[in-house]
Amino acid sequence: MALFANIRHMLLCVERVGVQRHLHVTSVVNKTQAGRHRPSLRRNKPLTYEMAYAPHDIAHRKSWNSWNTSNVTDGNRVPETTIEDVFIRRFMEGTWHNVFLCDIIIKRQHNIIRIAGIIKQTLNPQKMYFLIGYSEELLSYWLQCPIKLELQSVANPKDVIYKYI
């Protein structure tokens, strides 16, 4: 009974502190640092389109990097989808080492997973086609669904730069 009273007292204290501070309407919200890039002294730090916007601009000025329906209310397979997305990103970064110029976009549609991204045009065609087939086959086998790679190649990596900070 004493333990229940202590927990109840702690909850009341937390509620009082939350009501008094109003964290969601004060300047504390503007002081978050995660996902923001600090400007350089000479304004020569290149940012891609994905990096240029702050995290709170997702769904307002830019879209998500994973498109799926497991995040809606009562969605199915939420933890499995998240783990699969992390696995896909790590596999693609490891297989296509230093080739991707932007973030990897994962789109799920019914039973098909489409992986999109922008890559450098430095690979010879035979190696690129081999890596596409290799990635699609292994991911299809591991994830038990069809995988489709949608890659765009760019001759000059500076074409991907959105702005400098």
GUTOR-617436 format. One record per atom (N, C-alpha, C): atom name; x, y, z. Coordinates in Angstrom, 3 decimals. Atoms other than C-alpha are relative to their C-alpha. Layout:
MARMI CA X Y Z
...
END
This chain:
MARMI N 0.833 -1.197 0.000
MARMI CA 0.000 0.000 0.000
MARMI C 0.870 1.249 0.000
MARMI N -0.892 -1.152 -0.044
MARMI CA 2.883 2.355 0.786
MARMI C 0.657 0.217 -1.359
MARMI N -0.600 -0.115 1.335
MARMI CA 4.442 1.580 -2.610
MARMI C -0.975 0.676 -0.959
MARMI N 1.010 -0.613 0.851
MARMI CA 1.187 2.496 -4.351
MARMI C -0.124 1.488 0.304
MARMI N 0.093 -1.413 -0.379
MARMI CA 1.029 5.773 -2.413
MARMI C 1.205 0.786 -0.519
MARMI N -1.191 -0.672 0.519
MARMI CA 4.626 6.617 -3.382
MARMI C -0.077 0.200 -1.512
MARMI N 0.131 -0.120 1.455
MARMI CA 3.959 5.928 -7.072
MARMI C -1.025 1.056 -0.352
MARMI N 1.039 -1.000 0.250
MARMI CA 0.783 7.994 -6.947
MARMI C 0.534 1.410 0.267
MARMI N -0.596 -1.295 -0.324
MARMI CA 2.691 10.855 -5.281
MARMI C 0.970 0.439 -1.100
MARMI N -0.941 -0.337 1.075
MARMI CA 5.418 10.686 -7.971
MARMI C -0.740 0.420 -1.257
MARMI N 0.766 -0.364 1.184
MARMI CA 2.816 10.774 -10.752
MARMI C -0.616 1.391 0.141
MARMI N 0.563 -1.336 -0.219
MARMI CA 1.147 13.810 -9.208
MARMI C 1.072 1.075 -0.128
MARMI N -1.097 -0.965 0.126
MARMI CA 4.516 15.582 -8.967
MARMI C 0.386 0.205 -1.452
MARMI N -0.353 -0.107 1.420
MARMI CA 5.308 14.796 -12.597
MARMI C -1.075 0.790 -0.734
MARMI N 1.079 -0.748 0.646
MARMI CA 1.887 16.085 -13.674
MARMI C 0.101 1.482 0.334
MARMI N -0.113 -1.405 -0.397
MARMI CA 2.387 19.301 -11.687
MARMI C 1.152 0.687 -0.718
MARMI N -1.157 -0.582 0.671
MARMI CA 5.842 19.882 -13.162
MARMI C -0.311 0.207 -1.479
MARMI N 0.340 -0.123 1.414
MARMI CA 4.552 19.235 -16.694
MARMI C -0.961 1.141 -0.255
MARMI N 0.958 -1.088 0.168
MARMI CA 1.679 21.676 -16.227
MARMI C 0.673 1.343 0.242
MARMI N -0.641 -1.273 -0.314
MARMI CA 3.903 24.354 -14.732
MARMI C 0.974 0.439 -1.086
MARMI N -1.047 -0.384 0.944
MARMI CA 6.632 24.253 -17.384
MARMI C -0.517 0.240 -1.413
MARMI N 0.561 -0.136 1.345
MARMI CA 4.516 23.958 -20.539
MARMI C 1.082 -0.193 -1.058
MARMI N -1.113 0.248 0.903
MARMI CA 7.338 22.354 -22.529
MARMI C -0.378 0.116 -1.470
MARMI N 0.371 0.020 1.406
MARMI CA 5.359 22.141 -25.745
MARMI C -0.288 1.383 -0.578
MARMI N 0.298 -1.337 0.527
MARMI CA 4.724 25.897 -26.053
MARMI C 1.097 1.013 0.297
MARMI N -1.056 -0.952 -0.344
MARMI CA 7.946 27.449 -24.796
MARMI C 1.155 -0.096 -0.986
MARMI N -1.152 -0.012 0.894
MARMI CA 11.291 28.122 -26.415
MARMI C 0.860 -1.245 0.138
MARMI N -0.756 1.239 -0.155
MARMI CA 12.570 24.726 -25.215
MARMI C -0.091 -0.823 -1.286
MARMI N 0.183 0.751 1.233
MARMI CA 11.166 23.199 -28.413
MARMI C 1.002 0.463 -1.056
MARMI N -0.908 -0.538 1.011
MARMI CA 13.369 25.469 -30.534
MARMI C 1.464 -0.276 0.301
MARMI N -1.386 0.237 -0.380
MARMI CA 16.537 24.412 -28.698
MARMI C 0.451 -1.428 -0.288
MARMI N -0.402 1.359 0.321
MARMI CA 16.601 20.846 -30.007
MARMI C 1.112 0.024 -1.041
MARMI N -1.163 0.015 0.885
MARMI CA 19.835 19.947 -31.801
MARMI C 0.041 -1.222 -0.916
MARMI N -0.076 1.231 0.779
MARMI CA 19.170 16.486 -33.209
MARMI C -0.466 0.230 -1.429
MARMI N 0.381 -0.080 1.403
MARMI CA 19.090 16.305 -36.988
MARMI C 0.240 1.335 -0.656
MARMI N -0.275 -1.314 0.585
MARMI CA 20.171 19.904 -37.524
MARMI C 1.496 0.112 -0.279
MARMI N -1.402 -0.157 0.377
MARMI CA 23.411 20.823 -39.259
MARMI C 0.455 1.405 0.360
MARMI N -0.535 -1.296 -0.415
MARMI CA 25.550 23.601 -37.830
MARMI C 0.669 0.682 -1.186
MARMI N -0.646 -0.706 1.109
MARMI CA 26.665 26.265 -40.283
MARMI C 1.512 0.095 0.206
MARMI N -1.453 -0.125 -0.069
MARMI CA 30.360 26.438 -41.102
MARMI C 0.381 1.484 -0.036
MARMI N -0.446 -1.397 -0.038
MARMI CA 32.428 29.609 -40.786
MARMI C -0.013 0.631 -1.395
MARMI N -0.094 -0.551 1.353
MARMI CA 32.900 30.035 -44.544
MARMI C -1.226 -0.303 -0.852
MARMI N 1.216 0.374 0.727
MARMI CA 29.453 28.767 -45.539
MARMI C 0.326 -0.884 -1.208
MARMI N -0.381 0.887 1.091
MARMI CA 31.013 25.991 -47.626
MARMI C -0.350 -1.465 0.275
MARMI N 0.408 1.371 -0.324
MARMI CA 29.410 22.900 -46.061
MARMI C -1.185 -0.374 -0.900
MARMI N 1.095 0.354 0.911
MARMI CA 27.301 21.177 -48.770
MARMI C -1.065 -0.846 0.688
MARMI N 1.126 0.779 -0.510
MARMI CA 23.861 19.831 -47.890
MARMI C -0.840 -0.491 -1.162
MARMI N 0.946 0.503 0.984
MARMI CA 21.613 17.589 -49.930
MARMI C -1.397 0.475 0.387
MARMI N 1.378 -0.418 -0.277
MARMI CA 17.880 18.179 -50.097
MARMI C -0.505 -0.618 1.298
MARMI N 0.440 0.685 -1.213
MARMI CA 17.270 15.605 -47.359
MARMI C 0.618 0.604 1.248
MARMI N -0.691 -0.552 -1.161
MARMI CA 19.825 17.214 -45.038
MARMI C -0.373 1.458 0.267
MARMI N 0.206 -1.441 -0.103
MARMI CA 18.734 20.799 -45.671
MARMI C -1.143 0.382 0.939
MARMI N 1.148 -0.331 -0.827
MARMI CA 15.479 20.646 -43.735
MARMI C 0.111 -0.632 1.381
MARMI N -0.027 0.482 -1.383
MARMI CA 15.111 20.225 -39.982
MARMI C -1.007 -1.137 0.186
MARMI N 0.910 1.134 -0.207
MARMI CA 13.342 17.163 -38.528
MARMI C -1.467 0.398 0.143
MARMI N 1.405 -0.381 -0.166
MARMI CA 10.197 19.130 -37.684
MARMI C -0.646 0.404 -1.323
MARMI N 0.551 -0.322 1.309
MARMI CA 9.775 19.938 -41.399
MARMI C -0.424 -1.231 -0.782
MARMI N 0.439 1.222 0.673
MARMI CA 9.134 16.295 -42.286
MARMI C -1.521 0.034 -0.096
MARMI N 1.424 -0.013 0.352
MARMI CA 5.677 16.036 -43.905
MARMI C -0.508 1.393 -0.307
MARMI N 0.408 -1.346 0.368
MARMI CA 5.552 19.811 -44.367
MARMI C 0.761 0.465 -1.240
MARMI N -0.829 -0.436 1.120
MARMI CA 8.460 20.580 -46.704
MARMI C 0.713 -1.144 -0.704
MARMI N -0.594 1.180 0.614
MARMI CA 9.950 17.144 -47.336
MARMI C -0.763 -1.225 0.466
MARMI N 0.757 1.203 -0.354
MARMI CA 8.658 13.599 -47.188
MARMI C 0.874 -0.953 0.806
MARMI N -0.687 0.987 -0.812
MARMI CA 9.625 10.551 -45.181
MARMI C 0.966 -0.813 -0.841
MARMI N -0.929 0.875 0.693
MARMI CA 12.512 8.230 -46.060
MARMI C -0.507 -1.431 -0.062
MARMI N 0.646 1.310 0.057
MARMI CA 10.351 5.159 -45.401
MARMI C -1.490 0.217 -0.209
MARMI N 1.427 -0.076 0.288
MARMI CA 6.926 4.839 -46.942
MARMI C -0.619 -1.356 0.305
MARMI N 0.704 1.230 -0.325
MARMI CA 4.774 2.186 -45.268
MARMI C -1.243 0.366 0.796
MARMI N 1.248 -0.248 -0.723
MARMI CA 1.425 1.822 -43.554
MARMI C -0.003 -0.625 1.381
MARMI N -0.015 0.617 -1.323
MARMI CA 2.589 0.183 -40.347
MARMI C -0.025 1.045 1.112
MARMI N -0.009 -1.035 -1.025
MARMI CA 2.801 3.530 -38.536
MARMI C -1.371 0.619 0.245
MARMI N 1.342 -0.502 -0.249
MARMI CA -0.915 4.266 -38.796
MARMI C -0.571 -0.695 1.226
MARMI N 0.616 0.595 -1.174
MARMI CA -3.223 3.475 -35.894
MARMI C -0.355 -1.455 -0.279
MARMI N 0.224 1.444 0.114
MARMI CA -3.442 -0.299 -35.377
MARMI C 0.695 -0.596 -1.221
MARMI N -0.766 0.541 1.122
MARMI CA -0.835 -0.903 -38.090
MARMI C 0.633 -1.331 0.362
MARMI N -0.579 1.329 -0.217
MARMI CA 0.608 -4.377 -38.522
MARMI C 1.515 0.041 -0.141
MARMI N -1.440 0.230 0.129
MARMI CA 4.243 -5.413 -38.051
MARMI C 0.846 1.258 0.175
MARMI N -0.765 -1.229 -0.202
MARMI CA 5.555 -2.098 -36.705
MARMI C 1.465 -0.290 0.327
MARMI N -1.422 0.222 -0.282
MARMI CA 8.765 -3.437 -35.101
MARMI C 0.725 -0.735 -1.120
MARMI N -0.642 0.747 1.076
MARMI CA 9.460 -5.872 -37.942
MARMI C 0.324 0.915 -1.180
MARMI N -0.221 -0.917 1.107
MARMI CA 9.097 -3.126 -40.554
MARMI C 1.173 0.925 0.288
MARMI N -1.104 -0.884 -0.370
MARMI CA 11.464 -0.829 -38.685
MARMI C 1.333 -0.728 -0.073
MARMI N -1.229 0.780 0.039
MARMI CA 14.086 -3.552 -38.274
MARMI C 0.382 -0.324 -1.446
MARMI N -0.283 0.283 1.402
MARMI CA 13.763 -4.490 -41.947
MARMI C 0.545 1.235 -0.716
MARMI N -0.494 -1.227 0.625
MARMI CA 14.254 -0.853 -42.993
MARMI C 1.445 0.288 0.398
MARMI N -1.378 -0.201 -0.452
MARMI CA 17.408 -0.557 -40.878
MARMI C 0.917 -1.011 -0.685
MARMI N -0.800 1.030 0.663
MARMI CA 18.680 -3.841 -42.323
MARMI C 0.217 0.334 -1.466
MARMI N -0.121 -0.350 1.423
MARMI CA 17.972 -2.706 -45.908
MARMI C 0.997 1.137 -0.181
MARMI N -0.920 -1.136 0.126
MARMI CA 19.793 0.591 -45.378
MARMI C 1.453 -0.423 0.245
MARMI N -1.367 0.454 -0.284
MARMI CA 22.846 -1.089 -43.833
MARMI C 0.526 -0.909 -1.111
MARMI N -0.417 0.878 1.080
MARMI CA 22.951 -3.752 -46.537
MARMI C 0.356 0.814 -1.242
MARMI N -0.255 -0.802 1.202
MARMI CA 22.727 -1.162 -49.321
MARMI C 1.250 0.858 0.168
MARMI N -1.206 -0.806 -0.234
MARMI CA 25.381 1.086 -47.754
MARMI C 1.255 -0.870 -0.040
MARMI N -1.156 0.883 0.018
MARMI CA 27.703 -1.899 -47.331
MARMI C 0.284 -0.569 -1.375
MARMI N -0.173 0.566 1.326
MARMI CA 27.115 -3.373 -50.777
MARMI C 0.424 1.073 -1.003
MARMI N -0.301 -1.124 0.890
MARMI CA 27.200 -0.030 -52.612
MARMI C 0.855 1.001 0.778
MARMI N -0.853 -0.810 -0.877
MARMI CA 30.088 1.371 -50.557
MARMI C 0.456 1.292 -0.684
MARMI N -0.373 -1.334 0.487
MARMI CA 30.644 5.142 -51.096
MARMI C -0.545 0.293 -1.390
MARMI N 0.598 -0.251 1.306
MARMI CA 28.345 5.132 -54.143
MARMI C -1.248 0.865 0.134
MARMI N 1.224 -0.781 -0.183
MARMI CA 25.117 6.621 -52.729
MARMI C 0.342 1.444 0.358
MARMI N -0.230 -1.425 -0.243
MARMI CA 25.028 10.427 -52.788
MARMI C -1.062 0.603 0.906
MARMI N 1.068 -0.517 -0.859
MARMI CA 21.802 10.863 -50.795
MARMI C -0.545 -1.148 0.846
MARMI N 0.602 1.022 -0.854
MARMI CA 19.631 8.988 -48.327
MARMI C -0.716 -1.056 -0.846
MARMI N 0.697 1.098 0.668
MARMI CA 18.091 5.655 -49.270
MARMI C -1.478 0.100 0.356
MARMI N 1.447 -0.096 -0.183
MARMI CA 14.315 5.852 -49.752
MARMI C -0.598 -1.396 -0.168
MARMI N 0.634 1.319 0.039
MARMI CA 12.283 2.714 -48.987
MARMI C -1.503 0.194 -0.107
MARMI N 1.448 -0.110 0.216
MARMI CA 8.745 2.451 -50.370
MARMI C -0.586 -1.403 -0.012
MARMI N 0.686 1.294 -0.059
MARMI CA 6.480 -0.453 -49.493
MARMI C -1.372 0.159 -0.609
MARMI N 1.293 -0.037 0.659
MARMI CA 3.512 -1.129 -51.700
MARMI C -0.495 -1.432 -0.131
MARMI N 0.527 1.359 -0.071
MARMI CA 1.458 -4.248 -51.023
MARMI C 1.119 -0.946 0.440
MARMI N -1.033 0.956 -0.364
MARMI CA 4.061 -7.034 -51.109
MARMI C 1.359 0.374 -0.588
MARMI N -1.233 -0.389 0.682
MARMI CA 6.757 -5.151 -53.076
MARMI C 0.705 1.087 0.797
MARMI N -0.815 -1.039 -0.626
MARMI CA 9.592 -3.151 -51.527
MARMI C 0.838 0.635 -1.097
MARMI N -0.795 -0.729 0.988
MARMI CA 11.077 -0.468 -53.792
MARMI C 1.021 0.844 0.742
MARMI N -1.099 -0.724 -0.626
MARMI CA 14.450 1.008 -52.850
MARMI C 0.515 1.006 -1.023
MARMI N -0.396 -1.059 0.921
MARMI CA 15.332 4.352 -54.426
MARMI C 1.184 0.771 0.560
MARMI N -1.132 -0.813 -0.414
MARMI CA 18.427 6.523 -54.350
MARMI C 0.741 0.565 -1.188
MARMI N -0.843 -0.610 1.024
MARMI CA 20.911 8.612 -56.283
MARMI C 1.419 -0.489 0.219
MARMI N -1.346 0.557 -0.105
MARMI CA 24.295 7.054 -57.034
MARMI C 0.949 0.747 -0.936
MARMI N -1.032 -0.564 0.876
MARMI CA 27.580 8.216 -58.589
MARMI C 0.064 -0.814 -1.284
MARMI N -0.098 0.680 1.278
MARMI CA 28.181 7.368 -62.207
MARMI C 1.416 -0.528 -0.231
MARMI N -1.385 0.440 0.119
MARMI CA 31.691 6.096 -61.489
MARMI C 0.131 -1.496 -0.244
MARMI N -0.077 1.446 0.203
MARMI CA 30.869 2.372 -61.681
MARMI C -0.126 -0.337 -1.482
MARMI N 0.210 0.450 1.372
MARMI CA 31.267 0.550 -64.954
MARMI C -1.323 -0.759 -0.064
MARMI N 1.351 0.589 0.098
MARMI CA 27.957 -0.846 -66.288
MARMI C -0.086 -1.453 0.461
MARMI N 0.067 1.408 -0.405
MARMI CA 28.837 -4.519 -65.709
MARMI C -0.061 -0.129 1.517
MARMI N -0.013 0.061 -1.458
MARMI CA 29.591 -3.934 -62.040
MARMI C -1.320 0.513 0.572
MARMI N 1.256 -0.564 -0.494
MARMI CA 26.474 -1.790 -61.582
MARMI C -1.152 -0.996 -0.177
MARMI N 1.068 0.965 0.236
MARMI CA 24.170 -4.384 -63.177
MARMI C 0.151 -1.223 0.903
MARMI N -0.225 1.115 -0.920
MARMI CA 25.794 -7.135 -61.116
MARMI C -0.484 0.358 1.399
MARMI N 0.405 -0.396 -1.356
MARMI CA 25.261 -5.166 -57.883
MARMI C -1.513 0.147 0.112
MARMI N 1.468 -0.107 -0.030
MARMI CA 21.632 -4.443 -58.803
MARMI C -0.612 -1.390 0.139
MARMI N 0.537 1.362 -0.077
MARMI CA 20.901 -8.133 -59.426
MARMI C 0.332 -0.676 1.317
MARMI N -0.440 0.579 -1.270
MARMI CA 22.907 -9.206 -56.371
MARMI C -0.853 0.516 1.150
MARMI N 0.773 -0.604 -1.092
MARMI CA 21.088 -6.766 -54.081
MARMI C -1.457 -0.440 -0.045
MARMI N 1.405 0.403 0.110
MARMI CA 17.631 -7.598 -55.436
MARMI C -0.195 -1.457 0.394
MARMI N 0.143 1.429 -0.299
MARMI CA 18.180 -11.359 -55.202
MARMI C 0.168 -0.298 1.487
MARMI N -0.233 0.302 -1.420
MARMI CA 19.643 -11.433 -51.699
MARMI C -1.085 0.597 0.892
MARMI N 1.049 -0.606 -0.827
MARMI CA 17.129 -8.977 -50.224
MARMI C -1.334 -0.714 -0.201
MARMI N 1.245 0.742 0.242
MARMI CA 14.248 -10.854 -51.900
MARMI C -0.002 -1.321 0.768
MARMI N -0.102 1.274 -0.712
MARMI CA 15.488 -14.103 -50.395
MARMI C -0.135 0.200 1.499
MARMI N 0.031 -0.222 -1.447
MARMI CA 15.995 -12.663 -46.903
MARMI C -1.330 0.552 0.485
MARMI N 1.236 -0.643 -0.452
MARMI CA 12.828 -10.562 -46.713
MARMI C -1.254 -0.704 -0.502
MARMI N 1.106 0.801 0.500
MARMI CA 10.616 -13.072 -48.573
MARMI C -1.058 0.822 -0.732
MARMI N 0.901 -0.775 0.843
MARMI CA 9.095 -10.488 -50.932
MARMI C 0.808 0.606 -1.146
MARMI N -0.728 -0.565 1.135
MARMI CA 9.973 -8.948 -54.306
MARMI C 0.629 1.355 0.345
MARMI N -0.730 -1.249 -0.222
MARMI CA 12.564 -6.140 -54.190
MARMI C 0.300 0.607 -1.361
MARMI N -0.293 -0.705 1.241
MARMI CA 12.963 -3.524 -56.919
MARMI C 0.879 1.195 0.325
MARMI N -0.890 -1.149 -0.189
MARMI CA 15.899 -1.082 -57.039
MARMI C -0.317 1.047 -1.060
MARMI N 0.249 -1.123 0.904
MARMI CA 15.139 2.328 -58.555
MARMI C 1.124 1.008 0.229
MARMI N -1.179 -0.832 -0.196
MARMI CA 18.509 4.038 -58.904
MARMI C 0.143 1.002 -1.137
MARMI N -0.321 -1.038 0.970
MARMI CA 19.347 7.279 -60.655
MARMI C 1.483 0.301 0.137
MARMI N -1.431 -0.292 -0.062
MARMI CA 22.967 7.979 -61.565
MARMI C 0.252 1.448 -0.415
MARMI N -0.371 -1.383 0.252
MARMI CA 24.593 11.404 -61.609
MARMI C 1.477 0.032 -0.360
MARMI N -1.401 -0.080 0.428
MARMI CA 27.798 12.223 -63.474
MARMI C 0.825 0.846 0.955
MARMI N -0.730 -0.905 -0.885
MARMI CA 28.811 15.097 -61.207
MARMI C -0.658 -0.015 1.382
MARMI N 0.600 0.032 -1.344
MARMI CA 28.274 14.642 -57.434
MARMI C -0.458 1.371 0.497
MARMI N 0.435 -1.335 -0.423
MARMI CA 27.881 18.428 -57.088
MARMI C -1.425 0.322 -0.455
MARMI N 1.380 -0.219 0.438
MARMI CA 24.536 18.168 -58.894
MARMI C -1.006 -0.318 1.096
MARMI N 0.899 0.391 -1.080
MARMI CA 23.034 16.698 -55.720
MARMI C -0.059 1.063 1.095
MARMI N -0.068 -1.006 -1.059
MARMI CA 23.999 19.685 -53.537
MARMI C -1.178 0.956 -0.138
MARMI N 1.191 -0.855 -0.021
MARMI CA 20.892 21.661 -52.564
MARMI C 0.381 1.415 0.423
MARMI N -0.462 -1.308 -0.450
MARMI CA 22.552 24.505 -50.645
MARMI C 1.223 -0.184 0.876
MARMI N -1.176 -0.004 -0.866
MARMI CA 25.632 25.427 -48.637
MARMI C -0.326 0.747 1.296
MARMI N 0.142 -0.733 -1.269
MARMI CA 25.653 26.362 -44.954
MARMI C 1.352 0.122 0.659
END
